[in-house]
Amino acid sequence: MKQPINILIVGVGGQGTLFAGKVIGSVAERCGFDVKQSEVHGMAQRGGSVVTYVRFGNNVVSPLVEKGEADIIVAFEQLEALRWSEYLKPAGTIIVNELKISPMPVITGAAQYPDNIFARLEQAGVSTIRVNAGQLAADSGNPKALNIVLLGLLAKRLPVARELWDAAISEVGPAQSRAANLLAFDKGWTF
């Protein structure tokens, strides 16, 4: 792989973005790639924005993804997709969970949640995959596994064998959730 693959995972604290980043890193290492990761937790414990940068390839120098360099952005929440969309390459894709989580300024009435986020992304020419990951997670028997569903959607678009993803999810995740996580991953993979 000549150029590194650049991925941003964006969401709100508590959604499982960091777990998703660990699984991607584990898979990339299993493939023998050089992997760099970095997380930014801006007030994550209070529902604030969380971003995980994951870069992998033959030779990766920095973990950070600059504006206009992300191949794929996985947004666990709509507003985060809009917020981070300028980081996407012109030919890149954003996988967006349809969930809306109001940030503190919206909760306190100091701001309004933006309308028509998907229309705004479309007007900006952003290639978007829209999914109700919460429903797919519930269908898998684990309503909390929306992060794993989104990971499945991402994984299907990367040049890595399915078996490596299954092994990494089984290794990184808790043993008691293994079967449900693999089912949730499959929901995303086959979406």
C-alpha distance (Angstrom), angle and dihedral (degrees) to the residues before:
residue distance angle dihedral
M1 . . .
K2 3.79 . .
Q3 3.80 98.8 .
P4 3.81 123.4 38.4
I5 3.79 119.0 -110.9
N6 3.80 109.7 -118.7
I7 3.80 119.0 -152.6
L8 3.80 131.3 178.1
I9 3.78 119.9 -163.9
V10 3.81 109.7 -164.7
G11 3.75 131.3 -178.9
V12 3.76 146.1 108.0
G13 3.79 127.4 -62.7
G14 3.78 113.2 -80.0
Q15 3.81 97.7 26.0
G16 3.80 96.6 105.5
T17 3.79 100.0 -105.8
L18 3.80 92.1 137.8
F19 3.81 91.8 52.1
A20 3.82 89.8 51.5
G21 3.80 89.6 52.1
K22 3.81 91.2 51.4
V23 3.79 91.4 52.0
I24 3.82 92.4 49.5
G25 3.80 90.4 48.7
S26 3.80 91.4 49.2
V27 3.80 91.9 50.2
A28 3.81 92.8 48.1
E29 3.83 90.6 50.2
R30 3.82 90.2 49.9
C31 3.82 86.8 56.1
G32 3.80 90.6 53.3
F33 3.80 95.2 -111.4
D34 3.77 126.7 145.3
V35 3.83 104.9 -110.2
K36 3.79 130.8 -162.6
Q37 3.80 124.3 -178.4
S38 3.77 136.3 178.4
E39 3.79 133.3 176.1
V40 3.79 132.0 -156.8
H41 3.80 113.7 -160.9
G42 3.84 103.9 -172.2
M43 3.81 102.6 -175.2
A44 3.79 89.3 -35.3
Q45 3.79 93.7 161.3
R46 3.80 88.6 60.3
G47 3.80 95.2 49.7
G48 3.79 94.1 -88.9
S49 3.77 128.2 149.9
V50 3.81 119.0 -70.0
V51 3.79 124.3 -169.4
T52 3.78 128.0 -174.9
Y53 3.79 119.4 -165.8
V54 3.81 116.4 -155.3
R55 3.79 122.4 -178.5
F56 3.79 125.2 174.5
G57 3.78 137.0 169.6
N58 3.79 141.4 103.2
N59 3.80 94.9 -52.8
V60 3.80 122.4 10.2
V61 3.78 118.4 177.8
S62 3.81 104.3 178.9
P63 3.80 133.0 26.3
L64 3.80 93.8 -142.9
V65 3.78 123.8 99.3
E66 3.79 113.5 -150.0
K67 3.81 126.5 -146.1
G68 3.78 111.0 -72.0
E69 3.83 94.4 18.2
A70 3.83 106.5 90.2
D71 3.78 114.9 110.4
I72 3.80 91.4 -166.4
I73 3.78 133.9 10.3
V74 3.79 118.5 -162.7
A75 3.81 108.5 -158.3
F76 3.79 116.0 -166.1
E77 3.81 90.1 -167.8
Q78 3.84 133.8 29.3
L79 3.81 100.4 -118.1
E80 3.80 90.9 50.7
A81 3.82 88.8 55.4
L82 3.79 90.1 55.5
R83 3.80 92.7 42.8
W84 3.81 94.4 53.6
S85 3.83 100.4 32.8
E86 3.82 93.0 104.6
Y87 3.81 88.0 67.3
L88 3.81 91.1 65.5
K89 3.82 122.3 103.0
P90 3.81 114.4 -119.4
A91 3.83 89.7 -106.1
G92 3.81 93.9 39.0
T93 3.80 130.0 112.0
I94 3.79 134.7 -133.7
I95 3.79 118.1 -149.4
V96 3.81 104.7 -155.1
N97 3.77 128.6 -166.6
E98 3.82 108.7 -144.7
L99 3.81 91.5 -132.7
K100 3.82 119.0 120.8
I101 3.81 119.4 -152.6
S102 3.77 115.1 -178.1
P103 3.82 113.8 -133.0
M104 3.80 119.8 -135.1
P105 3.84 95.5 -92.8
V106 3.82 88.9 56.3
I107 3.80 92.2 45.7
T108 3.81 91.9 51.6
G109 3.82 92.7 46.0
A110 3.82 94.8 -114.2
A111 3.83 91.6 116.8
Q112 3.79 141.0 13.9
Y113 3.77 127.1 -120.6
P114 3.83 106.0 -109.7
D115 3.79 116.6 -103.7
N116 3.78 126.0 -132.2
I117 3.79 97.9 16.1
F118 3.80 93.3 165.8
A119 3.82 91.1 49.7
R120 3.81 89.8 50.1
L121 3.79 91.4 51.5
E122 3.80 90.2 48.4
Q123 3.82 92.1 49.2
A124 3.80 88.7 52.0
G125 3.82 88.9 54.8
V126 3.80 94.2 -113.4
S127 3.79 115.9 158.7
T128 3.80 102.6 -129.1
I129 3.78 134.2 -172.2
R130 3.79 108.2 -161.7
V131 3.80 119.4 -158.6
N132 3.79 139.6 167.5
A133 3.81 93.2 -135.3
G134 3.80 92.4 172.2
Q135 3.80 91.5 60.7
L136 3.79 92.7 46.1
A137 3.82 89.5 49.3
A138 3.81 90.5 50.3
D139 3.82 89.2 48.8
S140 3.81 88.2 55.1
G141 3.81 91.2 55.5
N142 3.81 95.5 -108.0
P143 3.84 111.4 87.0
K144 3.81 90.3 -176.7
A145 3.81 92.9 59.4
L146 3.80 98.3 84.4
N147 3.80 87.2 119.2
I148 3.80 89.7 58.9
V149 3.82 91.4 48.2
L150 3.81 89.8 52.9
L151 3.80 89.6 46.5
G152 3.82 88.1 56.1
L153 3.80 91.4 53.7
L154 3.80 90.2 49.8
A155 3.81 94.3 44.9
K156 3.80 92.8 54.5
R157 3.82 87.7 61.0
L158 3.80 97.0 51.0
P159 3.81 128.4 81.9
V160 3.81 95.0 -112.3
A161 3.81 129.5 110.9
R162 3.79 117.6 -106.9
E163 3.81 92.6 -124.5
L164 3.80 91.2 63.8
W165 3.81 90.8 54.8
D166 3.80 91.8 49.5
A167 3.82 91.0 49.9
A168 3.82 93.1 48.5
I169 3.82 93.5 48.0
S170 3.81 89.7 49.3
E171 3.80 91.8 49.0
V172 3.81 100.5 41.8
G173 3.81 98.1 38.8
P174 3.80 128.4 69.9
A175 3.81 114.7 -83.3
Q176 3.82 93.5 -126.6
S177 3.85 90.5 58.5
R178 3.80 97.0 43.5
A179 3.81 99.1 104.0
A180 3.81 94.1 43.0
N181 3.81 91.6 45.6
L182 3.80 92.1 51.5
L183 3.80 90.0 49.4
A184 3.83 90.9 48.9
F185 3.82 89.7 48.7
D186 3.80 89.4 51.9
K187 3.84 90.1 52.5
G188 3.80 88.8 58.1
W189 3.81 94.5 40.2
T190 3.83 91.8 54.5
F191 3.83 97.0 39.1
